[in-house]
Amino acid sequence: GIVAGRDSRLPDGNVKKEKIPITGGIAILIGFSVASVLATRFDTTTGIIVMFSTLFMGIVGFIDDLFKSKKRKGLSIKAKVVVQLLVSLILTFWLFYYHPAYTATALSGKLATMDISYFSASCTQVLFIKTISVCFDKLYPLWIFAIFFVIVNGVNFSDGLDGLAVGVVTPPLGVAIVGSYLAGHYLIADYLNIFYVPFCGEAAVVGSAMIGASLAFLWFNAHPAKVFMGDTGSQALGATLASIAILARQEMVVLLASGVLLIEFFSVVIQVLTRRITRVLVRRGVLSQELGLFFMTPFHHHLIGGDAKSSNYRSLLKSPNWKEENHVVIRLWIVSIIFAILSLVTFKVR
């Protein structure tokens, strides 16, 4: 079957996870699909596009998990990036032609529609400031891809400890659901002076289906985990979060709510860059040993710590060596909830 692996630098307690199946994402997709089909309106395309993004990335994740079980090696990084780029381009095309946004003017109390042009359709709102929107013009597809890429891979990187991924994704997904409902209600959007996006509330329905399916999975994924979600679940969960944020034009709010996911993502990016740069410096004789900013990435492994002697590089930041997996998981849950609360406050404090 498809089972989890381990890293030799991790505490010995992680050895037992080698035999844990990583097919839980299939159960998440089944629960999500059934709930979404039963609850979503199909006379609008809002819920459909979120379902498409979620299921498409879930299938890609399943293929990746399948390759890992057969060949011990999943899809290449380039293949995953191409797939994520494809989905983000589909989202961009759909936003321009089928999902117009409007701006509600609080001064007149009337709805001022934005022309469905390349320029006006490519705007997002800034945190804490009511009157300023950032319009990306022809760079909008790049912005959509960046949001999709960071969030999806942030969720993927967070799936490394019992219960961690669902626990840190649920708060920002809840914020995205709230944001999509507010954006889909004209009177509320007018009052809060956020973009009004017709039928965006349907994205909240699909997002709620994902939360329900994920929490049911968490029952079996909590420590000690009996199953992991694998790429099937993490890719799908990330796609749901990213898609709803993009559709509601609340990308910056959701990014703030996804603070833990951003830390997980950028810890990996920074670690890779640091090690590659210092590796070159070692070859040139500038440094005597390769350096890494963290003991190990993603960030949750840095918090756990482990056997530094088995590492072939020196970490610049000392690991707190919390060791107890539950301590790391629950503390990151708390931090994720704090980020979510801060992001919800921005809807009113503008």
URZI-V766673 format. One record per residue. N is the residue number from 1. OMEGA is omega in whole degrees, 0 to 359 (* if undefined). BURIAL is # if it has 24 or more other ideal C-beta (glycine too) atoms within 12 Angstrom, else .. Layout:
[[N:OMEGA:BURIAL] [N:OMEGA:BURIAL]]
This chain:
[[1:180:.] [2:184:#] [3:182:.] [4:175:#] [5:181:.] [6:177:.] [7:186:.] [8:181:.] [9:181:#] [10:177:#] [11:184:#] [12:181:.] [13:181:.] [14:181:#] [15:183:.] [16:183:.] [17:180:#] [18:185:.] [19:182:.] [20:179:#] [21:180:#] [22:182:#] [23:181:#] [24:179:#] [25:178:#] [26:178:#] [27:178:#] [28:181:#] [29:180:#] [30:179:#] [31:179:#] [32:183:#] [33:181:#] [34:181:.] [35:181:#] [36:181:#] [37:181:.] [38:189:.] [39:187:.] [40:173:#] [41:180:.] [42:174:.] [43:171:.] [44:185:.] [45:185:#] [46:180:#] [47:182:#] [48:184:#] [49:176:#] [50:178:#] [51:179:#] [52:181:#] [53:182:#] [54:183:#] [55:180:#] [56:180:#] [57:176:#] [58:178:#] [59:177:#] [60:177:#] [61:178:#] [62:177:#] [63:179:#] [64:178:#] [65:181:#] [66:178:#] [67:180:.] [68:181:#] [69:183:.] [70:187:.] [71:183:.] [72:179:.] [73:182:.] [74:177:#] [75:179:#] [76:178:.] [77:180:.] [78:180:.] [79:180:.] [80:179:#] [81:180:.] [82:179:.] [83:179:#] [84:176:#] [85:180:.] [86:180:#] [87:180:#] [88:177:#] [89:177:.] [90:177:#] [91:180:#] [92:179:#] [93:182:.] [94:179:#] [95:183:#] [96:191:#] [97:185:.] [98:187:.] [99:182:#] [100:175:#] [101:179:#] [102:177:#] [103:180:#] [104:182:#] [105:183:.] [106:183:.] [107:183:.] [108:182:.] [109:181:.] [110:182:.] [111:177:.] [112:185:.] [113:174:.] [114:175:#] [115:179:.] [116:180:.] [117:182:.] [118:184:.] [119:187:.] [120:181:#] [121:187:#] [122:184:#] [123:171:#] [124:185:#] [125:184:#] [126:178:#] [127:172:#] [128:183:.] [129:185:.] [130:193:#] [131:184:.] [132:172:.] [133:178:#] [134:179:.] [135:188:#] [136:179:#] [137:184:.] [138:177:.] [139:183:.] [140:177:#] [141:179:#] [142:177:.] [143:179:#] [144:180:#] [145:180:#] [146:179:#] [147:182:#] [148:183:#] [149:183:#] [150:183:#] [151:182:#] [152:181:#] [153:174:#] [154:176:#] [155:180:#] [156:180:#] [157:183:#] [158:181:#] [159:182:#] [160:179:#] [161:182:#] [162:175:#] [163:186:#] [164:187:#] [165:181:#] [166:183:#] [167:181:#] [168:179:#] [169:183:#] [170:179:#] [171:178:#] [172:176:#] [173:175:#] [174:177:#] [175:179:#] [176:178:#] [177:178:#] [178:180:#] [179:180:#] [180:178:#] [181:179:#] [182:181:#] [183:181:#] [184:180:#] [185:188:#] [186:184:#] [187:179:.] [188:179:#] [189:178:#] [190:181:#] [191:182:.] [192:182:#] [193:173:#] [194:179:#] [195:173:#] [196:181:#] [197:183:#] [198:177:#] [199:180:#] [200:178:#] [201:178:#] [202:176:#] [203:178:#] [204:179:#] [205:180:#] [206:177:#] [207:178:#] [208:177:#] [209:178:#] [210:178:#] [211:179:#] [212:180:#] [213:182:#] [214:179:#] [215:175:#] [216:177:#] [217:182:#] [218:178:#] [219:181:.] [220:182:#] [221:178:#] [222:184:#] [223:354:#] [224:186:.] [225:175:#] [226:181:#] [227:174:#] [228:181:#] [229:182:#] [230:177:#] [231:178:#] [232:181:#] [233:184:#] [234:178:#] [235:179:#] [236:181:#] [237:178:#] [238:179:#] [239:177:#] [240:181:#] [241:182:#] [242:183:#] [243:181:#] [244:178:#] [245:181:#] [246:182:#] [247:181:#] [248:184:#] [249:180:#] [250:184:#] [251:184:#] [252:177:#] [253:181:#] [254:176:#] [255:177:#] [256:179:#] [257:183:#] [258:184:#] [259:180:#] [260:179:#] [261:178:#] [262:178:#] [263:179:#] [264:183:#] [265:186:#] [266:174:#] [267:179:#] [268:180:#] [269:181:#] [270:180:#] [271:180:#] [272:181:.] [273:181:.] [274:182:#] [275:179:#] [276:181:.] [277:182:.] [278:176:#] [279:177:.] [280:180:.] [281:177:.] [282:180:.] [283:181:.] [284:177:.] [285:180:.] [286:178:.] [287:180:.] [288:182:.] [289:177:.] [290:183:#] [291:172:#] [292:182:#] [293:183:#] [294:174:#] [295:180:#] [296:177:#] [297:3:#] [298:192:#] [299:182:#] [300:176:#] [301:175:#] [302:180:#] [303:179:#] [304:182:#] [305:182:#] [306:184:#] [307:181:.] [308:183:.] [309:181:.] [310:180:.] [311:180:#] [312:176:.] [313:180:#] [314:181:.] [315:181:#] [316:177:.] [317:181:.] [318:177:.] [319:176:#] [320:178:.] [321:178:.] [322:174:.] [323:181:.] [324:184:.] [325:181:#] [326:179:#] [327:180:.] [328:184:#] [329:184:#] [330:178:#] [331:177:#] [332:171:#] [333:181:#] [334:179:.] [335:179:#] [336:178:#] [337:178:#] [338:177:.] [339:180:#] [340:179:#] [341:178:.] [342:180:#] [343:177:#] [344:179:#] [345:183:.] [346:177:#] [347:182:#] [348:181:.] [349:179:.] [350:*:.]]
